[in-house]
Amino acid sequence: MRDSDRAQLCELQPDEASRLREVFRGDSRMAVHQRDGYEALKGLLPPREKRGLVLIDPPFEAQEGEFRAIEEALTVAQARWPTGVYAIWYPIKLRQSIVPFHRWLKESGWRKVLAAQLLIHPDNSSLRLNGTGMVILNTPWKFDRLLEEILPVLAHHLAQGRFGQHSLEWLVGD
């Protein structure tokens, strides 16, 4: 972060929120809120700087329900700050659980949506984490080119056995 940047961190779990406060004690650019991040979007957006990044790193205890919660939060965020950059991380266990979320993003009204995925196992077992994905809404200019360079390297180094795969797809725009 630059000296002029600031961050608002939201963590619902008391122990983790306390740990974050401890880690960032003394850094006036960092604010830690012990609250639901989805709910916080209503109060923290838009930022006074009018530009920035919202990173959503959900708990994903219930995968299907979590995607619905993300969709609701993004609908609120879009109304409050449609020009913000949003990055949403998600685990990949079964591909079919991600398809409805991607479909929703395509129809959501966001203008530029990029999906990056990295698999270290085949995406056909709900018993383990097979990979990870991230969608970026209002994707910064040329960010896709950076990911085109990084993803193959990550796939190669993180592959377990012969399986290692990555994908980069514009869901909306290009």
Secondary structure, DSSP 4 states (H G I P E B T S, - for coil): --TT--EEEE--SHHHHHHHHHHTTT-TTEEEE-S-HHHHHHHH-S-TTS--EEEE----SSHHHHHHHHHHHHHHHHHH-TTSEEEEEEEESBGGGTHHHHHHHHHS--S-EEEEEEESS-SB-TTS--EEEEEEETPPTTHHHHHHHHHHHHHHHH-BTTB-EEEEEEEE--
